[in-house]
């Protein structure tokens, strides 16, 4: 998946790694509590409360790789799956192309349903990229 944002890689990366902005482009996030100190860096962890489909649950998210303005990789352990989200940032003229690769490893009963919900998950991820673009471009 990919989105092009009318902003520099520095601005996009800075926005995405600022915990105060998470709810603006991840509306399912109810609360995000840091479990480590020192800002966003490799090894940073949060407990995140998520609400989706009328259900609220906690997940633990951690940064597994971070290269300033170039790459940001999160891993999340949720009740139904382990997810790795890999963002790559590319300068594209005055804009930034953000490419996203997601790896989902379903657990428990989700293994049975995963083939049926994969498309829905893909649409949700794409909508979050679009929301990220909209929010960053609106804040000029």
DSSP file (Angstrom, degrees, kcal/mol; ACC not computed):
  #  RESIDUE AA STRUCTURE BP1 BP2  ACC     N-H-->O    O-->H-N    N-H-->O    O-->H-N    TCO  KAPPA ALPHA  PHI   PSI    X-CA   Y-CA   Z-CA
    1    1 A X              0   0    0      0, 0.0    99,-2.9     0, 0.0     2,-0.3   0.000 360.0 360.0 360.0 152.5    0.0    0.0    0.0
    2    2 A X  E     -A   99   0A   0     97,-0.2     2,-0.3     2,-0.0    97,-0.2  -0.998 360.0-176.0-151.8 148.6    1.1    3.5   -0.7
    3    3 A X  E     -A   98   0A   0     95,-2.0    95,-3.2    -2,-0.3     2,-0.5  -0.990  18.9-140.6-142.5 145.5    0.1    7.1   -0.2
    4    4 A X  E     -A   97   0A   0     -2,-0.3     2,-0.4    93,-0.2    93,-0.2  -0.936  19.4-164.0-108.8 130.3    1.7   10.3   -1.4
    5    5 A X  E     -A   96   0A   0     91,-3.1    91,-2.6    -2,-0.5     2,-2.4  -0.933  25.3-126.9-118.8 133.7    1.6   13.2    1.1
    6    6 A X  S    S+     0   0    0     -2,-0.4     2,-0.3    89,-0.2    89,-0.2  -0.463  82.3  80.1 -78.6  71.5    2.3   16.9    0.2
    7    7 A X  S    S-     0   0    0     -2,-2.4    -2,-0.2    89,-0.0   130,-0.1  -0.959  86.5 -87.4-165.9 160.8    5.0   17.3    2.9
    8    8 A X     >  -     0   0    0     -2,-0.3     4,-2.4     1,-0.1     5,-0.2  -0.342  38.0-113.3 -72.8 156.8    8.6   16.5    3.4
    9    9 A X  H  > S+     0   0    0     86,-0.3     4,-3.0     1,-0.2     5,-0.3   0.883 118.5  56.9 -56.3 -37.9    9.8   13.1    4.7
   10   10 A X  H  > S+     0   0    0      1,-0.2     4,-2.4     2,-0.2    -1,-0.2   0.925 109.3  44.4 -59.0 -45.4   11.0   14.9    7.8
   11   11 A X  H  > S+     0   0    0      2,-0.2     4,-2.3     1,-0.2    -2,-0.2   0.912 115.6  46.5 -67.1 -43.6    7.6   16.4    8.5
   12   12 A X  H  X S+     0   0    0     -4,-2.4     4,-2.5     2,-0.2    -2,-0.2   0.943 115.5  45.7 -64.5 -47.9    5.7   13.1    7.8
   13   13 A X  H  X S+     0   0    0     -4,-3.0     4,-1.8    -5,-0.2    -2,-0.2   0.918 113.2  50.1 -61.8 -45.0    8.1   11.1   10.0
   14   14 A X  H  < S+     0   0    0     -4,-2.4     4,-0.3    -5,-0.3    -1,-0.2   0.901 111.6  48.7 -60.8 -42.8    8.0   13.6   12.8
   15   15 A X  H >< S+     0   0    0     -4,-2.3     3,-1.2     1,-0.2     6,-0.3   0.934 112.1  48.2 -62.8 -46.9    4.2   13.7   12.8
   16   16 A X  H 3< S+     0   0    0     -4,-2.5    -1,-0.2     1,-0.3    -2,-0.2   0.774 111.9  49.0 -68.6 -26.6    3.9    9.9   12.8
   17   17 A X  T 3< S+     0   0    0     -4,-1.8     2,-0.8    -5,-0.2    23,-0.3   0.347  87.2  97.0 -97.1   6.9    6.4    9.5   15.7
   18   18 A X    X   -     0   0    0     -3,-1.2     3,-2.4    -4,-0.3     4,-0.4  -0.864  65.3-153.2 -94.9 110.9    4.8   12.1   17.9
   19   19 A X  G >  S+     0   0    0     -2,-0.8     3,-0.9     1,-0.3     4,-0.4   0.746  90.8  68.0 -57.2 -24.0    2.5   10.2   20.3
   20   20 A X  G 3  S+     0   0    0      1,-0.2    -1,-0.3     2,-0.1     3,-0.1   0.704 100.2  49.7 -68.7 -17.8    0.3   13.3   20.6
   21   21 A X  G X> S+     0   0    0     -3,-2.4     3,-1.3    -6,-0.3     4,-0.9   0.537  81.0  95.9 -96.5  -7.6   -0.8   12.9   17.0
   22   22 A X  H X> S+     0   0    0     -3,-0.9     4,-1.8    -4,-0.4     3,-1.1   0.892  82.4  51.0 -53.9 -48.2   -1.7    9.2   17.1
   23   23 A X  H 34 S+     0   0    0     -4,-0.4    -1,-0.3     1,-0.3    -2,-0.1   0.737 100.4  66.1 -65.3 -21.5   -5.5    9.6   17.7
   24   24 A X  H <4 S+     0   0    0     -3,-1.3    -1,-0.3     1,-0.2    -2,-0.2   0.831 120.0  18.2 -69.8 -31.0   -5.7   12.0   14.7
   25   25 A X  H << S+     0   0    0     -3,-1.1   107,-0.2    -4,-0.9     2,-0.2   0.421 126.6  53.4-121.6  -1.3   -4.9    9.3   12.2
   26   26 A X    ><  +     0   0    0     -4,-1.8     3,-2.3    -5,-0.2    -1,-0.2  -0.657  63.2 173.9-127.4  74.8   -5.6    6.2   14.2
   27   27 A X  T 3  S+     0   0    0      1,-0.3    -1,-0.1    -2,-0.2    -4,-0.1   0.634  71.5  68.3 -65.0 -13.1   -9.2    6.9   15.4
   28   28 A X  T 3  S+     0   0    0     22,-0.1    23,-2.6    -3,-0.1     2,-0.5   0.668  77.7 100.1 -75.7 -15.5   -9.5    3.4   16.9
   29   29 A X  E <   +B   50   0A   0     -3,-2.3    21,-0.2    21,-0.2     3,-0.1  -0.604  43.3 173.5 -76.8 120.7   -7.0    4.4   19.5
   30   30 A X  E     -     0   0A   0     19,-3.2     2,-0.3    -2,-0.5    -1,-0.2   0.825  69.6  -3.9 -90.4 -40.7   -8.7    5.3   22.8
   31   31 A X  E     -B   49   0A   0     18,-1.4    18,-2.9     2,-0.0     2,-0.4  -0.991  54.8-161.6-155.4 145.3   -5.6    5.7   24.9
   32   32 A X  E     -B   48   0A   0     -2,-0.3     2,-0.5    16,-0.2    16,-0.2  -0.962  11.1-173.8-134.8 116.6   -1.8    5.2   24.5
   33   33 A X  E     -B   47   0A   0     14,-2.9    14,-2.8    -2,-0.4     2,-0.1  -0.941  23.5-127.7-115.5 121.0    0.4    4.9   27.6
   34   34 A X  E     -B   46   0A   0     -2,-0.5    12,-0.3    12,-0.2     3,-0.1  -0.409  18.0-172.2 -66.1 138.7    4.2    4.7   27.2
   35   35 A X  S    S+     0   0    0     10,-3.2     2,-0.3    -2,-0.1    11,-0.2   0.485  72.9  43.9-104.3  -9.6    5.8    1.8   29.0
   36   36 A X  S    S-     0   0    0      9,-1.0     2,-0.2     3,-0.0     3,-0.2  -0.881  76.9-130.5-130.3 163.0    9.3    3.1   28.3
   37   37 A X  S    S+     0   0    0     -2,-0.3    -2,-0.0     1,-0.1     8,-0.0  -0.665  70.8  66.4-107.5 165.5   11.0    6.5   28.6
   38   38 A X  S    S-     0   0    0     -2,-0.2    -1,-0.1     6,-0.0     6,-0.1   0.576  96.0 -91.6 104.8  11.4   13.2    8.3   26.1
   39   39 A X  S    S-     0   0    0     -3,-0.2     2,-0.6     2,-0.0   -21,-0.1  -0.184  75.7 -26.0  78.7-175.5   10.8    9.1   23.2
   40   40 A X  S    S+     0   0    0    -23,-0.3     2,-0.3     4,-0.1   -23,-0.0  -0.651  84.8 124.8 -81.5 117.2   10.2    7.1   20.1
   41   41 A X  S >  S-     0   0    0     -2,-0.6     3,-2.5    22,-0.0    22,-0.3  -0.930  70.6 -53.1-156.8 172.9   13.2    4.9   19.3
   42   42 A X  T 3  S+     0   0    0     -2,-0.3    22,-0.2     1,-0.3     3,-0.1  -0.365 127.7  23.7 -56.7 128.9   14.0    1.3   18.7
   43   43 A X  T 3  S+     0   0    0     20,-3.0    -1,-0.3     1,-0.3    21,-0.1   0.234  84.3 142.5  97.2 -13.0   12.6   -0.6   21.7
   44   44 A X    <   -     0   0    0     -3,-2.5    19,-2.3    19,-0.1    -1,-0.3  -0.377  31.6-165.4 -61.7 137.7   10.0    2.0   22.7
   45   45 A X  E     - C   0  62A   0     17,-0.2   -10,-3.2    -3,-0.1    -9,-1.0  -0.955  12.0-175.9-130.4 148.6    6.8    0.3   24.0
   46   46 A X  E     -BC  34  61A   0     15,-2.6    15,-2.4    -2,-0.3     2,-0.6  -0.966  25.4-134.7-134.7 152.9    3.2    1.4   24.6
   47   47 A X  E     -BC  33  60A   0    -14,-2.8   -14,-2.9    -2,-0.3     2,-0.5  -0.966  33.8-166.7-100.9 122.2    0.1   -0.1   26.0
   48   48 A X  E     -BC  32  59A   0     11,-3.0    11,-2.6    -2,-0.6     2,-0.6  -0.936  16.0-148.8-117.6 128.7   -2.6    1.0   23.6
   49   49 A X  E     -BC  31  58A   0    -18,-2.9   -19,-3.2    -2,-0.5   -18,-1.4  -0.865  23.8-171.6 -94.8 125.6   -6.4    0.7   24.3
   50   50 A X  E     -BC  29  57A   0      7,-3.1     7,-2.5    -2,-0.6     2,-0.5  -0.896  14.7-161.7-119.3 143.6   -8.2    0.2   21.0
   51   51 A X  E     + C   0  56A   0    -23,-2.6     2,-0.3    -2,-0.4     5,-0.2  -0.976  24.2 152.6-126.3 119.7  -11.9    0.2   20.2
   52   52 A X  E >   + C   0  55A   0      3,-2.4     3,-1.7    -2,-0.5    -2,-0.1  -0.995  65.3   4.4-146.5 141.5  -13.1   -1.4   17.0
   53   53 A X  T 3  S-     0   0    0     -2,-0.3     3,-0.1     1,-0.3    -1,-0.1   0.836 129.8 -59.1  55.2  36.2  -16.4   -3.0   16.1
   54   54 A X  T 3  S+     0   0    0      1,-0.2     2,-0.4    -3,-0.0    -1,-0.3   0.533 115.0 112.9  75.8   6.6  -17.8   -2.1   19.5
   55   55 A X  E <   -C   52   0A   0     -3,-1.7    -3,-2.4     2,-0.0     2,-0.4  -0.932  51.8-155.5-115.8 134.7  -15.1   -4.0   21.3
   56   56 A X  E     +C   51   0A   0     -2,-0.4     2,-0.3    -5,-0.2    -5,-0.2  -0.910  24.5 154.1-110.6 134.3  -12.4   -2.5   23.5
   57   57 A X  E     -C   50   0A   0     -7,-2.5    -7,-3.1    -2,-0.4     2,-0.3  -0.984  36.8-115.1-154.3 161.0   -9.1   -4.2   24.2
   58   58 A X  E     -C   49   0A   0     -2,-0.3     2,-0.3    -9,-0.2    21,-0.2  -0.778  27.6-178.3-100.9 143.5   -5.5   -3.5   25.1
   59   59 A X  E     -C   48   0A   0    -11,-2.6   -11,-3.0    -2,-0.3     2,-0.5  -0.941  23.6-129.6-131.7 156.7   -2.5   -4.3   22.9
   60   60 A X  E     -CD  47  77A   0     17,-1.4    17,-2.4    -2,-0.3     2,-0.4  -0.946  26.1-170.7-108.3 130.3    1.2   -3.8   23.4
   61   61 A X  E     +CD  46  76A   0    -15,-2.4   -15,-2.6    -2,-0.5     2,-0.3  -0.932   5.0 179.9-120.4 141.0    3.0   -2.0   20.6
   62   62 A X  E     -CD  45  75A   0     13,-2.5    13,-2.5    -2,-0.4     2,-0.6  -0.985  31.2-118.9-140.3 152.7    6.7   -1.7   20.2
   63   63 A X  E     + D   0  74A   0    -19,-2.3   -20,-3.0    -2,-0.3    11,-0.2  -0.807  29.9 174.0 -87.6 119.4    9.2   -0.1   17.8
   64   64 A X  E     +     0   0A   0      9,-2.4     2,-0.3    -2,-0.6    10,-0.2   0.639  68.6  13.9-102.2 -18.0   11.3   -2.8   16.3
   65   65 A X  E     + D   0  73A   0      8,-1.3     8,-2.8   -24,-0.1    -1,-0.3  -0.967  60.4 173.8-155.3 143.1   13.2   -0.6   13.7
   66   66 A X  E     + D   0  72A   0     -2,-0.3     2,-0.5     6,-0.2     6,-0.2  -0.918   6.0 176.3-152.7 121.3   13.5    3.1   13.2
   67   67 A X  E >>  - D   0  71A   0      4,-2.6     3,-2.8    -2,-0.3     4,-2.4  -0.979  48.5-101.6-125.3 115.0   15.7    4.9   10.7
   68   68 A X  T 34 S-     0   0    0     -2,-0.5   -58,-0.1     1,-0.3     4,-0.1  -0.021  96.4 -13.7 -44.0 123.8   15.1    8.7   10.8
   69   69 A X  T 34 S+     0   0    0      1,-0.1    -1,-0.3   -60,-0.1     3,-0.1   0.544 134.1  66.9  62.4  10.6   12.9    9.9    8.0
   70   70 A X  T <4 S+     0   0    0     -3,-2.8    19,-2.5     1,-0.4     2,-0.3   0.699 101.5   8.5-126.2 -44.8   13.3    6.6    6.2
   71   71 A X  E  <  -DE  67  88A   0     -4,-2.4    -4,-2.6    17,-0.2    -1,-0.4  -0.999  44.8-179.6-151.5 142.6   11.8    3.6    8.0
   72   72 A X  E     -DE  66  87A   0     15,-2.3    15,-3.2    -2,-0.3     2,-0.5  -0.945  10.3-174.6-144.7 120.0    9.5    2.9   11.0
   73   73 A X  E     -DE  65  86A   0     -8,-2.8    -9,-2.4    -2,-0.3    -8,-1.3  -0.970   1.7-174.7-124.1 124.9    8.5   -0.6   12.0
   74   74 A X  E     -DE  63  85A   0     11,-2.5    11,-2.6    -2,-0.5     2,-0.4  -0.862  10.0-157.7-111.8 148.6    6.0   -1.4   14.8
   75   75 A X  E     -DE  62  84A   0    -13,-2.5   -13,-2.5    -2,-0.3     2,-0.4  -0.994  11.4-169.3-121.5 137.6    5.0   -4.8   16.2
   76   76 A X  E     -DE  61  83A   0      7,-3.0     7,-2.9    -2,-0.4     2,-0.7  -0.987  13.0-155.6-128.3 134.4    1.7   -5.2   18.0
   77   77 A X  E     +DE  60  82A   0    -17,-2.4   -17,-1.4    -2,-0.4     2,-0.2  -0.930  25.0 172.5-109.6 109.8    0.5   -8.1   20.0
   78   78 A X        -     0   0    0      3,-2.8     3,-0.3    -2,-0.7   -19,-0.1  -0.668  47.1-102.8-111.3 166.5   -3.3   -8.2   20.1
   79   79 A X  S    S+     0   0    0    -21,-0.2     3,-0.1    -2,-0.2   -20,-0.0   0.818 120.7  32.5 -59.3 -29.9   -5.7  -10.8   21.4
   80   80 A X  S    S+     0   0    0      1,-0.2    27,-3.3    29,-0.1     2,-0.3   0.569 127.1   2.2-106.3 -10.2   -6.4  -12.2   18.0
   81   81 A X  E     - F   0 106A   0     25,-0.3    -3,-2.8    -3,-0.3     2,-0.5  -0.991  56.1-121.0-167.8 157.7   -3.2  -11.6   16.1
   82   82 A X  E     -EF  77 105A   0     23,-2.1    23,-3.1    -2,-0.3     2,-0.4  -0.942  38.3-167.4-103.6 133.6    0.4  -10.4   16.0
   83   83 A X  E     -EF  76 104A   0     -7,-2.9    -7,-3.0    -2,-0.5     2,-0.5  -0.971  16.8-164.3-129.6 135.5    0.9   -7.6   13.5
   84   84 A X  E     -EF  75 103A   0     19,-2.6    19,-2.6    -2,-0.4     2,-0.5  -0.985   8.6-166.6-117.0 129.4    4.0   -6.0   12.1
   85   85 A X  E     -EF  74 102A   0    -11,-2.6   -11,-2.5    -2,-0.5     2,-0.6  -0.969   2.0-168.2-119.1 120.3    3.6   -2.7   10.3
   86   86 A X  E     -EF  73 101A   0     15,-2.9    15,-2.1    -2,-0.5     2,-0.4  -0.921   2.3-170.3-117.2 107.9    6.5   -1.5    8.2
   87   87 A X  E     -EF  72 100A   0    -15,-3.2   -15,-2.3    -2,-0.6     2,-0.4  -0.819   0.7-169.6 -97.3 134.7    6.4    2.1    6.9
   88   88 A X  E     -EF  71  99A   0     11,-2.7    11,-2.6    -2,-0.4     2,-0.5  -0.980   8.2-151.8-122.5 139.5    9.0    3.3    4.4
   89   89 A X  E     - F   0  98A   0    -19,-2.5     2,-0.4    -2,-0.4     9,-0.2  -0.940  13.5-178.5-117.8 128.4    9.4    7.0    3.5
   90   90 A X  E     - F   0  97A   0      7,-2.3     7,-3.2    -2,-0.5     2,-0.3  -0.989  28.6-124.0-129.8 131.0   10.6    8.2    0.1
   91   91 A X  E     - F   0  96A   0     -2,-0.4     2,-0.3     5,-0.2     5,-0.2  -0.572  28.7-179.3 -69.2 130.5   11.2   11.8   -1.1
   92   92 A X  E >   - F   0  95A   0      3,-2.8     3,-1.8    -2,-0.3     2,-0.3  -0.733  60.1 -66.9-135.2  82.4    9.1   12.3   -4.2
   93   93 A X  T 3  S-     0   0    0     -2,-0.3    -1,-0.2     1,-0.3     0, 0.0  -0.550 115.8 -18.8  65.0-131.5    9.8   15.9   -5.3
   94   94 A X  T 3  S+     0   0    0     -2,-0.3    -1,-0.3    -3,-0.1     2,-0.1   0.513 132.8  73.4 -81.4  -2.6    8.3   18.2   -2.7
   95   95 A X  E <  S- F   0  92A   0     -3,-1.8    -3,-2.8   -89,-0.2     2,-0.4  -0.431  75.8-125.2-104.7 176.4    6.2   15.3   -1.4
   96   96 A X  E     -AF   5  91A   0    -91,-2.6   -91,-3.1    -5,-0.2     2,-0.6  -0.994  11.6-150.2-124.0 129.3    6.7   12.1    0.6
   97   97 A X  E     -AF   4  90A   0     -7,-3.2    -7,-2.3    -2,-0.4     2,-0.6  -0.891  14.2-161.1 -95.9 121.9    5.7    8.7   -0.7
   98   98 A X  E     -AF   3  89A   0    -95,-3.2   -95,-2.0    -2,-0.6     2,-0.4  -0.918   4.7-166.9-105.4 119.8    4.8    6.4    2.3
   99   99 A X  E     -AF   2  88A   0    -11,-2.6   -11,-2.7    -2,-0.6     2,-0.4  -0.884   4.8-163.0-107.0 139.3    4.8    2.7    1.5
  100  100 A X  E     - F   0  87A   0    -99,-2.9     2,-0.4    -2,-0.4   -13,-0.2  -0.978  12.1-176.4-128.5 130.3    3.3    0.3    4.0
  101  101 A X  E     - F   0  86A   0    -15,-2.1   -15,-2.9    -2,-0.4     2,-0.4  -0.994  11.0-166.3-122.7 132.0    3.7   -3.4    4.3
  102  102 A X  E     - F   0  85A   0     -2,-0.4     2,-0.5   -17,-0.2   -17,-0.2  -0.964   7.6-165.5-122.1 133.5    1.7   -5.3    7.0
  103  103 A X  E     - F   0  84A   0    -19,-2.6   -19,-2.6    -2,-0.4     2,-0.5  -0.979   9.6-168.8-117.4 122.1    2.3   -8.8    8.2
  104  104 A X  E     - F   0  83A   0     -2,-0.5     2,-0.6   -21,-0.2   -21,-0.2  -0.944  10.3-171.9-114.9 127.7   -0.6  -10.4   10.2
  105  105 A X  E     - F   0  82A   0    -23,-3.1   -23,-2.1    -2,-0.5     6,-0.1  -0.877  22.3-147.0-116.2  95.8   -0.2  -13.6   12.1
  106  106 A X  E     - F   0  81A   0     -2,-0.6     2,-0.3   -25,-0.2   -25,-0.3  -0.238  11.6-156.0 -65.0 150.7   -3.6  -14.6   13.3
  107  107 A X    >   -     0   0    0    -27,-3.3     3,-1.7   -29,-0.0     4,-0.3  -0.890  48.1 -18.9-123.9 155.5   -4.0  -16.4   16.6
  108  108 A X  T >  S-     0   0    0     -2,-0.3     3,-1.7     1,-0.3     4,-0.4  -0.139 129.0  -3.9  55.5-137.3   -6.7  -18.7   18.0
  109  109 A X  T >> S+     0   0    0      1,-0.3     4,-1.2     2,-0.2     3,-1.2   0.731 123.1  74.5 -62.4 -22.2  -10.1  -18.6   16.4
  110  110 A X  H <> S+     0   0    0     -3,-1.7     4,-2.6     1,-0.3    -1,-0.3   0.783  81.9  69.9 -64.3 -24.9   -8.9  -15.7   14.1
  111  111 A X  H <4 S+     0   0    0     -3,-1.7     4,-0.4    -4,-0.3    -1,-0.3   0.868 101.0  46.5 -58.5 -35.0   -7.0  -18.3   12.1
  112  112 A X  H <4 S+     0   0    0     -3,-1.2     3,-0.3    -4,-0.4    -1,-0.2   0.900 120.4  37.0 -72.6 -41.3  -10.3  -19.7   10.8
  113  113 A X  H >X S+     0   0    0     -4,-1.2     3,-1.6     1,-0.2     4,-1.3   0.655  91.0  92.0 -87.1 -17.0  -11.8  -16.3   10.0
  114  114 A X  H >X S+     0   0    0     -4,-2.6     4,-1.5     1,-0.3     3,-0.5   0.850  81.1  55.6 -52.9 -44.5   -8.7  -14.5    8.7
  115  115 A X  H 34 S+     0   0    0     -4,-0.4     4,-0.3    -3,-0.3    -1,-0.3   0.827 111.4  47.1 -58.0 -28.2   -9.2  -15.4    5.0
  116  116 A X  H <4 S+     0   0    0     -3,-1.6    -1,-0.2    -4,-0.2     4,-0.2   0.748 117.6  39.3 -84.0 -25.2  -12.6  -13.8    5.2
  117  117 A X  H <X S+     0   0    0     -4,-1.3     4,-2.4    -3,-0.5     5,-0.2   0.464  86.7  95.3-103.7  -3.1  -11.6  -10.6    7.0
  118  118 A X  H  X S+     0   0    0     -4,-1.5     4,-2.3    -5,-0.2     5,-0.1   0.899  86.2  49.1 -56.6 -43.6   -8.3  -10.0    5.1
  119  119 A X  H  > S+     0   0    0     -4,-0.3     4,-2.2     1,-0.2    -1,-0.2   0.884 109.9  51.4 -64.0 -39.0   -9.9   -7.7    2.6
  120  120 A X  H  > S+     0   0    0     -4,-0.2     4,-2.2     2,-0.2    -1,-0.2   0.901 110.0  49.5 -64.6 -41.0  -11.6   -5.7    5.4
  121  121 A X  H  X S+     0   0    0     -4,-2.4     4,-2.5     2,-0.2    -2,-0.2   0.912 109.4  52.2 -64.0 -42.3   -8.2   -5.3    7.2
  122  122 A X  H  X S+     0   0    0     -4,-2.3     4,-2.3     1,-0.2    -2,-0.2   0.905 110.2  48.2 -60.7 -42.6   -6.6   -4.1    4.0
  123  123 A X  H  X S+     0   0    0     -4,-2.2     4,-2.3     2,-0.2    -1,-0.2   0.892 110.9  51.3 -65.2 -39.6   -9.3   -1.5    3.5
  124  124 A X  H  X S+     0   0    0     -4,-2.2     4,-1.7     2,-0.2    -2,-0.2   0.928 110.5  47.8 -63.8 -45.2   -9.0   -0.3    7.1
  125  125 A X  H  X S+     0   0    0     -4,-2.5     4,-1.8     1,-0.2    -2,-0.2   0.914 111.9  50.4 -62.2 -43.1   -5.2    0.1    6.7
  126  126 A X  H  X S+     0   0    0     -4,-2.3     4,-2.1     1,-0.2    -1,-0.2   0.886 108.2  52.9 -62.1 -39.0   -5.6    2.0    3.4
  127  127 A X  H  X S+     0   0    0     -4,-2.3     4,-2.3     1,-0.2    -1,-0.2   0.847 106.5  53.2 -67.0 -32.3   -8.2    4.3    5.1
  128  128 A X  H  X S+     0   0    0     -4,-1.7     4,-2.4     2,-0.2    -1,-0.2   0.878 107.8  50.5 -70.1 -36.7   -5.6    5.1    7.9
  129  129 A X  H  X S+     0   0    0     -4,-1.8     4,-2.3     2,-0.2    -2,-0.2   0.916 111.2  48.9 -64.2 -42.1   -3.0    6.0    5.3
  130  130 A X  H  X S+     0   0    0     -4,-2.1     4,-2.6     2,-0.2    -2,-0.2   0.906 111.2  49.7 -62.8 -41.5   -5.5    8.3    3.6
  131  131 A X  H  X S+     0   0    0     -4,-2.3     4,-2.8     2,-0.2     5,-0.2   0.895 108.1  53.8 -65.1 -40.0   -6.4    9.9    7.0
  132  132 A X  H  X S+     0   0    0     -4,-2.4     4,-2.4  -107,-0.2     5,-0.3   0.941 110.7  46.7 -57.3 -48.1   -2.7   10.4    7.7
  133  133 A X  H  X S+     0   0    0     -4,-2.3     4,-2.7     1,-0.2     5,-0.3   0.938 112.9  49.2 -59.2 -48.2   -2.4   12.2    4.4
  134  134 A X  H  X S+     0   0    0     -4,-2.6     4,-2.0     1,-0.2    -2,-0.2   0.915 113.0  46.1 -60.0 -45.3   -5.5   14.3    5.1
  135  135 A X  H  X S+     0   0    0     -4,-2.8     4,-1.3     2,-0.2    -1,-0.2   0.927 114.9  45.7 -67.0 -45.5   -4.4   15.3    8.6
  136  136 A X  H  < S+     0   0    0     -4,-2.4     3,-0.3    -5,-0.2     4,-0.3   0.929 115.4  46.4 -64.8 -44.3   -0.8   16.2    7.7
  137  137 A X  H >< S+     0   0    0     -4,-2.7     3,-0.8    -5,-0.3    -1,-0.2   0.840 110.3  53.9 -67.9 -31.7   -1.9   18.2    4.6
  138  138 A X  H 3< S+     0   0    0     -4,-2.0    -1,-0.2    -5,-0.3    -2,-0.2   0.769 104.0  55.3 -72.1 -25.5   -4.6   20.0    6.5
  139  139 A X  T 3<        0   0    0     -4,-1.3    -1,-0.2    -3,-0.3    -2,-0.2   0.438 360.0 360.0 -89.2   1.8   -2.1   21.2    9.2
  140  140 A X    <         0   0    0     -3,-0.8    -3,-0.1    -4,-0.3    -2,-0.1   0.442 360.0 360.0  49.4 360.0    0.0   22.8    6.5
